[in-house]
Amino acid sequence: MLLLQLLLGLGYTALAHLASLWHHDGLALGALVALIAMLIIEPLLARRLWAFVALPLLAWGAWALYDAGHAALPLLLVPVVFVVGIAWIFARTLRAGRTPLITRIVIGIEGDGDPAALAPDLLRYTRGLTAAWAGVLLGMAGANLTLAMLASPAGLLESVGVPSPLPISQQQWSWWANLLNYSVIGGFFIIEFAIRKRRFPGRYKGFVDFLRKLAGLGPTFWRDLLR
C-alpha cells in the first residue's frame, strides 16, 4: 500500500510540474486525480464508509474546477498544505508527555524501546533536531505560499484580482514547489547527518549504513510513526 501511495505521489508531482510548464489543464486534472487516489485509496480498501461518500464528491470537484478552467489553482496550495502537514507531524511530538519524533526513530534503530536508555545529550539532540525539522518545514511552507501568491499568470493573488507585486512565472513556481523543495529536504538531511556523525562518532559506519538502518525499521514502524 505504501509503495502504491508513493507511486501515486510521484505521478502527482510529475503531472503537476508538467501542467505548470505547459499551462495544460488536462495535465492539471490528471494531477488532481492522482492526488485524490493517493489520499483515498487506503480508506477505500479498508471499506470506510466516509471514503465511498467522499470519492464522488472529490471527483466532481476536480471535474468542476477543470470545466471552469481552474484545475491548476489547487495545485498552488498542495505543496503548502503538504509541507505544513509534515511540519505538524514533527511539532506535535514536542508537546509535554510525547516522545519527539527523531527520538522515536533513534530508539527504533537502536532497539532499546525506552527513551531513558538513550544518553542525556543524545536525548537533547534528538529533541532539538525534531524542532529544527519542524522549523525548516514551516519555512519551506512559507516560501511555497509566497511564491504561489506571486505566480503570474493565475497565481493566488491574480486569481482574486490583485496584481502580483513581484511576478514570477508558473514555471519558476513549479520548479521550486514541485522539485527543489525536495533538494532542500535532502540537503538538510545530509548536512545534519554529517553533524551528528561528528558529534556522536561510532554509531553508524556511514551514510549508506544509516539509510539501511532506517529502511530496516519497516513499513509498519513508519506508518505508525506518521499517524
Backbone as a chain_set.jsonl record, in Angstrom:
{"seq": "MLLLQLLLGLGYTALAHLASLWHHDGLALGALVALIAMLIIEPLLARRLWAFVALPLLAWGAWALYDAGHAALPLLLVPVVFVVGIAWIFARTLRAGRTPLITRIVIGIEGDGDPAALAPDLLRYTRGLTAAWAGVLLGMAGANLTLAMLASPAGLLESVGVPSPLPISQQQWSWWANLLNYSVIGGFFIIEFAIRKRRFPGRYKGFVDFLRKLAGLGPTFWRDLLR", "coords": {"N": [[0.828, -1.206, 0.0], [1.905, 1.25, 0.865], [3.89, 1.573, -1.061], [2.344, 1.849, -3.392], [1.004, 4.25, -2.814], [3.211, 5.92, -2.741], [4.046, 5.795, -5.427], [1.821, 6.962, -6.659], [2.07, 9.487, -5.546], [4.474, 10.326, -6.732], [3.607, 10.325, -9.363], [1.689, 12.359, -9.216], [3.383, 14.573, -8.68], [4.945, 14.712, -11.039], [2.94, 15.165, -13.01], [1.802, 17.558, -12.07], [3.968, 19.308, -12.275], [4.489, 19.27, -15.058], [2.045, 20.244, -15.958], [2.211, 22.876, -15.083], [4.448, 23.777, -16.495], [3.586, 23.618, -19.135], [1.164, 24.859, -19.119], [-1.256, 23.37, -19.066], [-4.452, 22.311, -18.772], [-5.565, 19.756, -18.819], [-3.509, 18.064, -17.912], [-3.27, 19.145, -15.378], [-5.732, 18.378, -14.296], [-5.291, 15.613, -14.343], [-3.256, 15.495, -12.419], [-4.699, 16.228, -10.132], [-6.452, 14.047, -9.971], [-4.613, 11.964, -9.474], [-3.699, 12.827, -6.983], [-6.045, 12.703, -5.414], [-6.512, 9.936, -5.553], [-4.209, 8.974, -4.231], [-4.668, 9.879, -1.629], [-7.05, 8.666, -0.877], [-7.132, 5.97, -1.394], [-6.293, 4.08, 0.549], [-8.251, 4.236, 2.754], [-10.457, 3.472, 1.176], [-9.876, 0.807, 0.441], [-9.946, -0.219, 2.955], [-12.59, -0.183, 3.381], [-13.977, 2.019, 4.415], [-16.778, 3.919, 5.198], [-17.009, 6.721, 4.9], [-15.107, 7.253, 2.98], [-16.158, 6.209, 0.62], [-18.255, 7.93, 0.297], [-16.911, 10.352, 0.04], [-15.344, 10.068, -2.272], [-16.852, 10.313, -4.847], [-17.631, 12.989, -4.512], [-15.205, 14.385, -4.375], [-14.203, 13.744, -6.9], [-16.128, 14.966, -8.511], [-15.684, 17.637, -7.737], [-13.066, 18.039, -8.711], [-13.504, 17.753, -11.47], [-15.309, 19.871, -11.883], [-13.691, 22.097, -11.363], [-11.868, 21.797, -13.452], [-13.606, 22.059, -15.645], [-14.302, 24.69, -15.343], [-11.985, 25.921, -15.957], [-10.073, 26.16, -13.978], [-8.423, 24.178, -12.996], [-5.745, 24.117, -12.335], [-5.472, 25.725, -10.137], [-5.815, 24.619, -7.417], [-3.414, 23.239, -7.283], [-1.487, 25.047, -6.612], [-1.684, 25.29, -3.895], [-1.278, 22.795, -2.818], [1.529, 22.008, -2.29], [2.005, 23.703, -0.098], [0.115, 22.923, 1.883], [0.843, 20.235, 2.171], [3.526, 20.352, 3.138], [3.179, 21.825, 5.495], [1.614, 19.976, 6.857], [3.464, 17.859, 7.264], [5.319, 19.228, 8.837], [3.738, 19.624, 11.093], [3.482, 16.992, 11.992], [6.04, 16.553, 13.009], [6.171, 18.679, 14.917], [4.064, 18.225, 16.749], [4.952, 16.156, 18.327], [6.556, 17.312, 20.151], [5.184, 18.169, 22.289], [4.345, 18.216, 25.807], [4.775, 15.167, 27.526], [4.962, 13.615, 25.257], [7.013, 11.642, 23.042], [9.67, 12.934, 21.247], [9.754, 12.981, 17.655], [12.155, 12.355, 16.208], [13.607, 11.224, 18.255], [12.133, 8.883, 18.686], [12.7, 7.565, 16.307], [15.471, 7.102, 16.563], [15.424, 5.462, 18.814], [14.071, 3.305, 17.685], [15.973, 2.444, 15.789], [18.132, 1.679, 17.408], [16.974, -0.162, 19.004], [16.267, -0.173, 21.712], [13.839, 0.641, 22.846], [13.119, 2.335, 24.869], [13.108, 5.643, 25.894], [14.642, 6.474, 28.06], [16.871, 4.933, 27.956], [18.608, 6.125, 26.252], [21.484, 8.264, 25.971], [21.713, 11.309, 27.889], [22.648, 13.615, 26.449], [22.196, 12.813, 23.827], [19.446, 12.526, 23.852], [18.702, 15.219, 24.215], [19.724, 16.252, 21.853], [18.236, 14.902, 19.848], [15.688, 15.815, 20.41], [16.012, 18.561, 19.928], [16.637, 18.391, 17.221], [14.258, 17.438, 16.161], [12.648, 19.694, 16.585], [14.056, 21.44, 14.921], [13.628, 20.33, 12.362], [10.855, 20.737, 12.178], [10.841, 23.539, 12.119], [12.337, 24.108, 9.762], [10.675, 22.96, 7.817], [8.328, 24.474, 8.134], [9.334, 26.941, 7.331], [9.833, 26.357, 4.645], [7.209, 25.917, 3.798], [6.201, 28.494, 4.091], [7.715, 29.799, 2.126], [6.764, 28.435, -0.133], [4.074, 29.279, -0.125], [4.36, 32.051, -0.459], [5.535, 32.2, -3.038], [3.498, 30.993, -4.513], [1.537, 32.91, -4.268], [2.692, 35.01, -5.675], [2.959, 34.072, -8.245], [2.535, 34.302, -11.788], [0.938, 34.029, -14.907], [-2.274, 33.659, -13.173], [-1.729, 33.153, -10.446], [-2.176, 32.957, -6.828], [-2.77, 35.563, -5.882], [-3.467, 36.944, -8.259], [-5.655, 35.433, -8.981], [-7.665, 36.375, -7.404], [-7.975, 38.875, -8.301], [-5.938, 40.663, -7.65], [-3.057, 42.339, -8.603], [0.126, 40.807, -9.084], [2.808, 41.837, -7.075], [5.449, 41.245, -7.49], [6.055, 39.605, -9.978], [6.411, 36.167, -10.769], [7.051, 33.426, -12.959], [4.792, 30.701, -13.765], [6.278, 28.463, -14.272], [8.667, 28.936, -12.84], [7.655, 28.955, -10.24], [6.786, 26.263, -10.104], [9.159, 24.763, -10.419], [10.387, 25.268, -7.978], [8.372, 24.541, -6.009], [7.517, 21.942, -6.695], [9.811, 20.461, -7.182], [12.488, 21.498, -6.325], [12.018, 21.832, -3.633], [12.373, 19.289, -2.505], [15.069, 19.004, -2.765], [16.026, 20.798, -0.873], [15.139, 19.528, 1.465], [16.579, 17.116, 1.235], [19.209, 18.135, 1.288], [19.347, 19.292, 3.878], [19.01, 16.981, 5.384], [21.346, 15.505, 4.752], [23.403, 17.254, 5.62], [22.787, 17.454, 8.343], [23.218, 14.801, 9.105], [25.993, 14.612, 8.797], [26.824, 16.383, 10.801], [25.806, 15.053, 13.05], [27.221, 12.651, 12.948], [29.78, 13.505, 13.516], [29.417, 14.54, 16.06], [28.411, 12.4, 17.523], [30.236, 9.97, 17.361], [30.901, 6.744, 15.826], [28.414, 5.513, 15.809], [27.264, 4.906, 13.39], [28.325, 3.279, 10.378], [28.508, 4.689, 8.066], [26.882, 6.927, 5.692], [25.304, 5.375, 3.961], [24.971, 3.079, 5.492], [23.451, 4.161, 7.56], [21.094, 4.855, 6.153], [20.312, 2.286, 5.454], [19.678, 1.234, 7.932], [17.516, 2.852, 8.595], [15.689, 2.038, 6.611], [15.414, -0.56, 7.439], [13.705, -0.436, 9.568], [11.141, -0.852, 8.733], [7.861, -0.89, 7.063], [5.615, -0.83, 8.785], [6.498, 0.411, 11.14], [7.065, 3.023, 10.159], [4.563, 3.812, 9.221], [3.063, 3.848, 11.603], [4.523, 5.771, 12.965], [4.022, 8.142, 11.588], [1.389, 8.654, 12.003]], "CA": [[0.0, 0.0, 0.0], [2.789, 2.409, 0.948], [4.554, 1.712, -2.362], [1.357, 2.378, -4.332], [0.809, 5.665, -2.494], [4.427, 6.619, -3.169], [3.999, 5.908, -6.889], [0.801, 7.966, -6.976], [2.651, 10.779, -5.196], [5.425, 10.683, -7.788], [2.801, 10.657, -10.534], [1.136, 13.698, -8.996], [4.45, 15.567, -8.818], [5.292, 14.842, -12.459], [1.826, 15.78, -13.733], [1.656, 18.951, -11.629], [5.075, 20.086, -12.84], [4.265, 19.409, -16.499], [0.888, 21.128, -16.144], [2.679, 24.253, -14.899], [5.37, 24.114, -17.585], [2.892, 23.696, -20.424], [-0.144, 25.508, -18.924], [-2.162, 22.361, -19.627], [-5.493, 21.981, -17.8], [-5.761, 18.312, -18.782], [-2.492, 17.514, -17.009], [-3.632, 19.588, -14.028], [-6.795, 17.469, -13.858], [-4.642, 14.341, -14.049], [-2.56, 15.634, -11.14], [-5.717, 16.188, -9.082], [-6.925, 12.664, -9.868], [-3.557, 11.205, -8.795], [-3.686, 13.256, -5.584], [-7.224, 12.125, -4.763], [-6.281, 8.497, -5.429], [-3.195, 8.758, -3.203], [-5.214, 10.162, -0.306], [-8.273, 7.949, -0.518], [-7.086, 4.552, -1.723], [-6.195, 3.251, 1.752], [-9.57, 4.069, 3.384], [-11.352, 2.723, 0.286], [-9.579, -0.616, 0.586], [-10.373, -0.593, 4.308], [-14.055, -0.131, 3.34], [-14.504, 3.083, 5.265], [-17.961, 4.497, 4.562], [-16.783, 8.118, 4.53], [-14.301, 7.298, 1.759], [-17.054, 5.974, -0.512], [-19.036, 9.162, 0.141], [-16.021, 11.444, -0.369], [-14.752, 9.867, -3.598], [-17.569, 11.005, -5.938], [-17.626, 14.434, -4.278], [-13.888, 14.884, -4.778], [-14.112, 13.626, -8.358], [-16.966, 16.033, -9.075], [-14.999, 18.907, -7.512], [-11.94, 18.136, -9.648], [-14.033, 17.993, -12.812], [-15.894, 21.215, -11.918], [-12.573, 23.032, -11.496], [-11.362, 21.655, -14.822], [-14.602, 22.603, -16.565], [-14.289, 26.15, -15.198], [-10.667, 26.424, -16.335], [-9.285, 26.449, -12.773], [-7.876, 22.929, -12.467], [-4.38, 24.33, -11.827], [-5.467, 26.566, -8.936], [-5.497, 23.879, -6.185], [-2.027, 22.771, -7.295], [-0.665, 26.065, -5.959], [-1.771, 25.151, -2.441], [-0.912, 21.446, -2.374], [2.824, 21.97, -1.604], [1.906, 24.402, 1.189], [-0.622, 22.069, 2.821], [1.625, 19.023, 2.407], [4.695, 20.636, 3.977], [2.663, 22.176, 6.825], [1.205, 18.725, 7.491], [4.656, 17.149, 7.734], [5.856, 20.014, 9.956], [2.889, 19.352, 12.258], [3.823, 15.66, 12.49], [7.221, 16.751, 13.858], [5.944, 19.61, 16.023], [3.133, 17.714, 17.76], [5.647, 15.242, 19.234], [7.32, 18.108, 21.118], [4.319, 18.508, 23.41], [4.643, 17.525, 27.066], [4.28, 13.805, 27.602], [5.189, 12.904, 23.996], [8.402, 11.377, 22.672], [9.958, 13.602, 19.967], [9.753, 12.063, 16.516], [13.51, 11.87, 15.918], [13.958, 10.336, 19.367], [11.494, 7.59, 18.413], [13.441, 6.905, 15.225], [16.739, 6.617, 17.128], [15.074, 4.318, 19.662], [13.772, 2.195, 16.787], [17.218, 1.959, 15.181], [19.0, 1.059, 18.404], [16.247, -1.298, 19.553], [16.129, -0.148, 23.167], [12.427, 0.749, 23.175], [12.896, 3.189, 26.031], [13.887, 6.882, 25.787], [15.576, 6.6, 29.181], [18.092, 4.191, 27.647], [19.494, 6.985, 25.466], [22.29, 9.213, 26.742], [21.026, 12.607, 28.0], [22.995, 14.543, 25.37], [21.526, 12.341, 22.614], [18.036, 12.893, 24.011], [18.58, 16.655, 23.941], [19.99, 16.479, 20.428], [17.12, 14.427, 19.025], [14.561, 16.727, 20.614], [16.327, 19.781, 19.188], [16.561, 18.101, 15.792], [12.827, 17.391, 15.832], [12.208, 21.093, 16.482], [14.694, 22.037, 13.74], [12.895, 19.857, 11.191], [9.574, 21.453, 12.137], [11.117, 24.912, 11.704], [12.73, 24.117, 8.346], [9.494, 22.662, 7.008], [7.442, 25.645, 8.164], [9.955, 27.944, 6.468], [9.579, 25.951, 3.265], [5.79, 26.165, 3.517], [6.064, 29.938, 3.901], [8.26, 30.119, 0.799], [5.811, 27.914, -1.12], [2.889, 30.138, -0.155], [4.753, 33.34, -1.041], [5.707, 32.035, -4.48], [2.177, 30.726, -5.096], [0.828, 34.189, -4.335], [3.331, 35.889, -6.654], [2.981, 33.461, -9.575], [1.767, 35.005, -12.817], [-0.459, 34.346, -14.603], [-3.14, 32.733, -12.418], [-1.306, 32.864, -9.089], [-3.229, 33.164, -5.835], [-3.173, 36.971, -5.864], [-4.152, 37.292, -9.505], [-6.932, 34.725, -9.061], [-8.682, 37.184, -6.706], [-7.98, 40.204, -8.904], [-4.867, 41.526, -7.133], [-1.844, 42.161, -9.41], [1.309, 40.34, -8.367], [3.782, 42.929, -6.971], [6.76, 40.76, -7.942], [5.619, 38.426, -10.726], [7.277, 35.068, -11.194], [6.294, 32.583, -13.88], [4.305, 29.421, -13.241], [7.386, 27.514, -14.355], [9.565, 29.184, -11.709], [6.977, 28.449, -9.042], [6.734, 24.807, -10.115], [10.495, 24.223, -10.166], [10.628, 25.303, -6.535], [7.374, 23.853, -5.189], [7.361, 20.529, -7.019], [11.081, 19.755, -7.339], [13.59, 21.969, -5.487], [11.644, 21.569, -2.241], [12.953, 18.031, -2.06], [16.513, 19.222, -2.658], [16.246, 21.431, 0.432], [14.979, 18.48, 2.471], [17.72, 16.217, 1.119], [20.404, 18.837, 1.742], [19.301, 19.389, 5.337], [19.187, 15.62, 5.881], [22.757, 15.126, 4.612], [24.208, 18.116, 6.495], [22.532, 17.055, 9.733], [23.886, 13.524, 9.357], [27.421, 14.888, 8.966], [26.987, 16.971, 12.132], [25.543, 14.019, 14.053], [28.306, 11.667, 12.923], [30.921, 14.102, 14.204], [29.091, 14.741, 17.475], [28.199, 11.087, 18.156], [31.002, 9.06, 16.496], [30.829, 5.309, 16.05], [27.051, 4.965, 15.818], [26.962, 4.418, 12.039], [29.514, 3.086, 9.559], [28.48, 5.713, 7.025], [25.542, 7.385, 5.33], [24.554, 4.243, 3.397], [24.606, 2.228, 6.632], [22.36, 4.854, 8.244], [19.889, 4.676, 5.34], [19.933, 0.879, 5.551], [19.024, 1.049, 9.229], [16.197, 3.484, 8.505], [14.832, 1.154, 5.823], [15.194, -1.776, 8.209], [12.639, -0.251, 10.556], [9.958, -1.478, 8.156], [6.716, -0.015, 6.763], [4.701, -0.686, 9.927], [7.067, 1.44, 12.019], [6.911, 4.347, 9.561], [3.14, 4.141, 9.179], [2.652, 4.214, 12.962], [5.231, 6.993, 13.35], [3.453, 9.307, 10.913], [-0.021, 8.82, 12.356]], "C": [[0.867, 1.262, 0.0], [3.489, 2.656, -0.381], [3.598, 2.304, -3.39], [1.116, 3.861, -4.085], [2.019, 6.492, -2.911], [4.432, 6.822, -4.682], [2.962, 6.939, -7.329], [1.315, 9.367, -6.653], [3.65, 11.253, -6.238], [4.689, 11.057, -9.075], [2.186, 12.037, -10.416], [2.199, 14.764, -9.247], [4.804, 15.803, -10.283], [4.191, 15.556, -13.236], [1.661, 17.25, -13.359], [2.747, 19.827, -12.236], [4.871, 20.315, -14.339], [3.078, 20.322, -16.792], [1.294, 22.585, -16.01], [3.598, 24.684, -16.038], [4.623, 24.403, -18.88], [1.537, 24.397, -20.337], [-1.269, 24.627, -19.477], [-3.183, 21.935, -18.571], [-5.742, 20.476, -17.706], [-4.762, 17.629, -17.86], [-2.761, 17.922, -15.57], [-4.744, 18.711, -13.465], [-6.217, 16.101, -13.518], [-3.908, 14.365, -12.719], [-3.549, 15.574, -9.982], [-6.24, 14.773, -8.875], [-5.897, 11.801, -9.134], [-3.51, 11.549, -7.309], [-4.855, 12.648, -4.819], [-7.025, 10.63, -4.534], [-5.284, 8.194, -4.312], [-3.783, 8.901, -1.804], [-6.313, 9.196, 0.103], [-8.199, 6.45, -0.759], [-7.04, 3.666, -0.48], [-7.538, 3.123, 2.464], [-10.576, 3.355, 2.491], [-11.136, 1.223, 0.44], [-9.946, -1.133, 1.97], [-11.891, -0.527, 4.465], [-14.628, 0.86, 4.348], [-15.65, 3.791, 4.535], [-17.702, 5.914, 4.078], [-15.986, 8.231, 3.227], [-15.172, 7.094, 0.52], [-17.963, 7.176, -0.754], [-18.159, 10.27, -0.439], [-15.539, 11.304, -1.803], [-15.537, 10.545, -4.722], [-17.606, 12.516, -5.76], [-16.3, 15.05, -4.715], [-13.725, 14.829, -6.296], [-14.935, 14.716, -9.041], [-16.289, 17.389, -8.915], [-13.844, 19.109, -8.473], [-12.439, 18.431, -11.06], [-14.617, 19.402, -12.937], [-14.807, 22.273, -12.064], [-11.996, 22.988, -12.911], [-12.31, 22.31, -15.819], [-14.628, 24.127, -16.525], [-12.945, 26.762, -15.581], [-9.765, 26.734, -15.164], [-8.642, 25.193, -12.184], [-6.496, 23.116, -11.85], [-4.359, 25.08, -10.498], [-5.175, 25.78, -7.656], [-4.045, 23.42, -6.117], [-1.088, 23.771, -6.636], [-0.613, 25.863, -4.449], [-1.32, 23.784, -1.936], [0.463, 21.404, -1.703], [2.801, 22.645, -0.236], [1.27, 23.49, 2.227], [0.195, 20.829, 3.173], [2.777, 19.285, 3.373], [4.264, 21.052, 5.384], [2.24, 20.913, 7.573], [2.385, 17.941, 8.03], [5.292, 17.894, 8.908], [5.06, 19.744, 11.225], [3.194, 17.975, 12.846], [5.057, 15.731, 13.386], [6.86, 17.546, 15.107], [5.062, 19.027, 17.116], [3.819, 16.785, 18.753], [6.503, 15.984, 20.252], [6.481, 18.5, 22.324], [4.691, 17.689, 24.638], [4.012, 16.135, 27.065], [4.463, 12.991, 26.336], [6.686, 12.668, 23.797], [8.677, 12.03, 21.327], [10.17, 12.602, 18.84], [11.14, 11.503, 16.227], [13.993, 10.939, 17.025], [13.377, 8.949, 19.142], [12.229, 6.835, 17.313], [14.755, 6.325, 15.747], [16.491, 5.41, 18.023], [14.792, 3.093, 18.797], [15.023, 1.594, 16.171], [18.045, 1.174, 16.188], [18.306, -0.06, 19.161], [16.072, -1.309, 21.05], [14.666, -0.088, 23.599], [12.115, 1.676, 24.321], [13.745, 4.451, 25.888], [14.928, 7.026, 26.884], [16.884, 5.87, 28.916], [19.077, 5.017, 26.831], [20.261, 7.929, 26.384], [21.59, 10.569, 26.777], [21.363, 13.58, 26.877], [22.357, 14.124, 24.045], [20.03, 12.649, 22.673], [17.82, 14.365, 23.694], [18.759, 16.936, 22.45], [18.796, 16.068, 19.576], [15.879, 15.292, 19.214], [14.788, 18.032, 19.839], [16.232, 19.579, 17.686], [15.108, 18.001, 15.331], [12.278, 18.803, 15.665], [12.797, 21.762, 15.241], [13.988, 21.61, 12.459], [11.555, 20.577, 11.064], [9.781, 22.878, 11.644], [11.481, 25.02, 10.234], [11.514, 23.9, 7.453], [8.507, 23.824, 6.998], [8.008, 26.774, 7.307], [9.736, 27.631, 4.996], [8.129, 26.205, 2.881], [5.54, 27.648, 3.289], [6.586, 30.378, 2.544], [7.324, 29.644, -0.303], [4.601, 28.832, -1.263], [3.206, 31.482, -0.801], [4.869, 33.244, -2.558], [4.376, 31.756, -5.174], [1.367, 32.009, -5.219], [1.377, 35.066, -5.457], [3.257, 35.36, -8.081], [2.072, 34.208, -10.542], [2.003, 34.316, -14.164], [-1.098, 33.308, -13.68], [-2.541, 32.282, -11.102], [-2.435, 33.16, -8.114], [-3.695, 34.61, -5.793], [-3.974, 37.32, -7.114], [-5.504, 36.595, -9.627], [-8.043, 35.456, -8.32], [-8.632, 38.636, -7.171], [-6.932, 41.161, -8.401], [-3.611, 41.299, -7.971], [-0.667, 41.697, -8.549], [2.34, 41.459, -8.296], [5.17, 42.537, -7.466], [6.528, 39.473, -8.739], [6.744, 37.421, -10.967], [6.424, 34.158, -12.081], [5.791, 31.328, -13.167], [5.423, 28.381, -13.254], [8.346, 27.677, -13.184], [8.947, 28.685, -10.412], [7.066, 26.933, -8.981], [8.099, 24.177, -9.854], [10.801, 24.211, -8.675], [9.675, 24.371, -5.795], [7.327, 22.352, -5.441], [8.671, 19.755, -7.088], [12.148, 20.206, -6.347], [13.292, 21.846, -3.999], [12.373, 20.347, -1.694], [14.474, 18.114, -1.977], [16.866, 19.865, -1.323], [16.162, 20.386, 1.539], [16.173, 17.534, 2.446], [19.01, 16.854, 1.613], [20.466, 18.947, 3.255], [19.575, 18.025, 5.962], [20.662, 15.226, 5.867], [23.645, 15.946, 5.544], [24.026, 17.72, 7.951], [23.225, 15.742, 10.054], [25.376, 13.735, 9.583], [27.702, 15.476, 10.349], [26.829, 15.905, 13.205], [26.673, 12.995, 14.109], [29.535, 12.2, 13.641], [30.66, 14.215, 15.708], [28.927, 13.422, 18.221], [28.908, 10.024, 17.317], [30.758, 7.592, 16.851], [29.443, 4.704, 16.001], [26.681, 4.366, 14.459], [28.272, 4.274, 11.271], [29.63, 4.158, 8.482], [27.049, 6.052, 6.678], [24.69, 6.242, 4.779], [24.103, 3.302, 4.509], [23.442, 2.842, 7.409], [21.049, 4.681, 7.481], [19.391, 3.237, 5.417], [19.208, 0.61, 6.871], [17.643, 1.695, 9.25], [15.231, 2.589, 7.742], [14.484, -0.111, 6.595], [14.121, -1.656, 9.272], [11.305, -0.795, 10.049], [8.778, -0.541, 7.984], [5.772, 0.185, 7.934], [5.192, 0.395, 10.877], [6.797, 2.825, 11.458], [5.447, 4.761, 9.496], [2.652, 4.582, 10.561], [3.288, 5.528, 13.397], [4.539, 8.232, 12.805], [1.984, 9.526, 11.238], [-0.174, 9.71, 13.576]], "O": [[0.615, 2.209, -0.746], [3.665, 3.804, -0.789], [3.991, 3.166, -4.177], [1.032, 4.645, -5.031], [1.878, 7.622, -3.376], [4.783, 7.899, -5.164], [3.201, 7.702, -8.265], [1.039, 10.32, -7.382], [3.678, 12.432, -6.591], [5.088, 11.98, -9.786], [2.157, 12.799, -11.383], [1.946, 15.745, -9.945], [4.945, 16.945, -10.719], [4.473, 16.452, -14.031], [1.411, 18.091, -14.223], [2.484, 20.952, -12.662], [5.061, 21.428, -14.83], [3.099, 21.084, -17.758], [0.786, 23.44, -16.735], [3.534, 25.826, -16.494], [4.98, 25.314, -19.627], [0.835, 24.522, -21.341], [-2.115, 25.08, -20.248], [-2.83, 21.278, -17.591], [-6.09, 19.971, -16.639], [-5.122, 16.719, -17.113], [-2.514, 17.149, -14.645], [-4.709, 18.341, -12.291], [-6.603, 15.494, -12.52], [-3.927, 13.385, -11.974], [-3.274, 14.941, -8.963], [-6.449, 14.345, -7.74], [-6.26, 10.999, -8.273], [-3.306, 10.67, -6.472], [-4.683, 12.14, -3.711], [-7.33, 10.114, -3.459], [-5.488, 7.262, -3.534], [-3.441, 8.139, -0.9], [-6.496, 8.929, 1.291], [-9.112, 5.722, -0.369], [-7.675, 2.612, -0.451], [-7.95, 2.002, 2.763], [-11.474, 2.688, 3.005], [-12.095, 0.46, 0.556], [-10.223, -2.319, 2.15], [-12.419, -0.784, 5.547], [-15.614, 0.586, 5.032], [-15.497, 4.211, 3.388], [-18.119, 6.282, 2.98], [-16.163, 9.18, 2.463], [-14.951, 7.731, -0.51], [-18.393, 7.414, -1.883], [-18.599, 11.033, -1.299], [-15.342, 12.309, -2.487], [-14.941, 11.295, -5.495], [-17.613, 13.253, -6.746], [-16.275, 16.106, -5.346], [-13.178, 15.75, -6.903], [-14.496, 15.315, -10.023], [-16.307, 18.205, -9.836], [-13.649, 20.207, -8.995], [-11.865, 19.262, -11.764], [-14.447, 20.056, -13.965], [-14.98, 23.241, -12.806], [-11.676, 24.026, -13.49], [-11.879, 23.025, -16.724], [-14.931, 24.782, -17.523], [-12.782, 27.981, -15.536], [-8.797, 27.48, -15.309], [-8.347, 25.156, -10.989], [-6.11, 22.37, -10.949], [-3.342, 25.076, -9.804], [-4.351, 26.231, -6.861], [-3.501, 23.232, -5.029], [-0.018, 23.397, -6.156], [0.371, 26.217, -3.799], [-1.014, 23.631, -0.754], [0.578, 20.815, -0.628], [3.497, 22.212, 0.682], [1.811, 23.302, 3.316], [0.239, 20.417, 4.333], [2.98, 18.524, 4.319], [4.909, 20.675, 6.362], [2.474, 20.791, 8.775], [2.319, 17.411, 9.14], [5.752, 17.27, 9.864], [5.633, 19.646, 12.311], [3.168, 17.805, 14.065], [5.12, 15.048, 14.409], [7.196, 17.146, 16.222], [5.285, 19.302, 18.295], [3.353, 16.625, 19.881], [7.11, 15.36, 21.123], [6.992, 19.092, 23.275], [5.275, 16.61, 24.528], [2.864, 15.957, 26.656], [4.155, 11.8, 26.324], [7.517, 13.409, 24.322], [7.994, 11.723, 20.35], [10.701, 11.512, 19.052], [11.287, 10.298, 16.021], [14.708, 9.973, 16.758], [14.051, 7.947, 19.379], [12.365, 5.613, 17.376], [15.114, 5.194, 15.417], [17.257, 4.446, 17.997], [15.213, 1.983, 19.123], [15.13, 0.375, 16.044], [18.597, 0.124, 15.86], [18.953, -0.825, 19.876], [15.755, -2.353, 21.62], [14.289, -0.695, 24.602], [10.956, 1.796, 24.715], [14.968, 4.358, 25.772], [15.98, 7.629, 26.669], [17.892, 6.144, 29.567], [20.249, 4.658, 26.724], [19.763, 8.341, 27.431], [20.939, 10.949, 25.803], [20.484, 14.294, 26.394], [22.013, 14.977, 23.227], [19.423, 12.992, 21.659], [16.873, 14.723, 22.993], [18.042, 17.748, 21.865], [18.389, 16.807, 18.679], [15.104, 15.478, 18.276], [13.88, 18.541, 19.181], [15.802, 20.474, 16.958], [14.773, 18.435, 14.229], [11.535, 19.08, 14.723], [12.125, 22.556, 14.584], [13.772, 22.43, 11.567], [11.166, 20.98, 9.968], [8.991, 23.378, 10.843], [10.998, 25.91, 9.534], [11.35, 24.587, 6.444], [7.914, 24.125, 5.962], [7.258, 27.482, 6.635], [9.484, 28.53, 4.194], [7.846, 26.655, 1.771], [4.769, 28.026, 2.407], [5.983, 31.225, 1.884], [7.108, 30.348, -1.288], [4.158, 29.127, -2.373], [2.42, 31.993, -1.598], [4.362, 34.103, -3.28], [4.145, 32.222, -6.29], [0.598, 32.175, -6.166], [0.622, 35.781, -6.115], [3.469, 36.114, -9.03], [0.995, 34.679, -10.176], [3.15, 34.046, -14.524], [-0.544, 32.235, -13.44], [-2.796, 31.161, -10.663], [-3.524, 33.565, -8.521], [-4.894, 34.866, -5.68], [-5.041, 37.926, -7.023], [-6.403, 37.102, -10.298], [-9.223, 35.202, -8.561], [-9.179, 39.523, -6.516], [-7.007, 42.357, -8.683], [-3.136, 40.166, -8.048], [-0.498, 42.153, -7.418], [2.727, 41.994, -9.335], [5.974, 43.399, -7.821], [6.776, 38.378, -8.235], [7.866, 37.783, -11.32], [5.2, 34.137, -11.952], [6.298, 30.948, -12.112], [5.507, 27.531, -12.368], [8.792, 26.69, -12.599], [9.622, 28.07, -9.586], [7.383, 26.37, -7.933], [8.194, 23.172, -9.15], [11.399, 23.265, -8.165], [10.115, 23.507, -5.037], [7.12, 21.572, -4.511], [8.659, 18.524, -7.057], [12.667, 19.382, -5.595], [14.215, 21.764, -3.189], [12.912, 20.36, -0.588], [15.098, 17.382, -1.209], [17.879, 19.525, -0.712], [17.001, 20.353, 2.439], [16.719, 17.186, 3.493], [19.815, 16.2, 2.277], [21.518, 18.722, 3.853], [20.292, 17.929, 6.958], [21.172, 14.679, 6.845], [24.54, 15.398, 6.188], [24.994, 17.656, 8.708], [23.762, 15.577, 11.149], [25.964, 13.107, 10.465], [28.688, 15.119, 10.994], [27.611, 15.848, 14.155], [27.041, 12.526, 15.186], [30.252, 11.445, 14.297], [31.561, 14.013, 16.522], [29.258, 13.326, 19.403], [28.245, 9.25, 16.626], [30.455, 7.245, 17.992], [29.302, 3.489, 16.14], [25.881, 3.433, 14.384], [29.212, 5.041, 11.479], [30.731, 4.488, 8.042], [26.113, 5.535, 7.287], [23.502, 6.144, 5.087], [22.986, 2.786, 4.475], [22.549, 2.126, 7.863], [20.012, 4.394, 8.08], [18.184, 2.996, 5.443], [18.241, -0.151, 6.913], [16.71, 1.159, 9.847], [14.091, 2.397, 8.164], [13.4, -0.67, 6.432], [13.673, -2.663, 9.82], [10.437, -1.156, 10.844], [8.687, 0.481, 8.665], [5.182, 1.256, 8.072], [4.403, 1.203, 11.366], [6.35, 3.712, 12.185], [5.124, 5.932, 9.694], [1.92, 5.564, 10.682], [2.668, 6.312, 14.116], [4.476, 9.259, 13.481], [1.397, 10.506, 10.78], [-1.294, 9.963, 14.02]]}, "num_chains": 1, "name": "protein.A"}
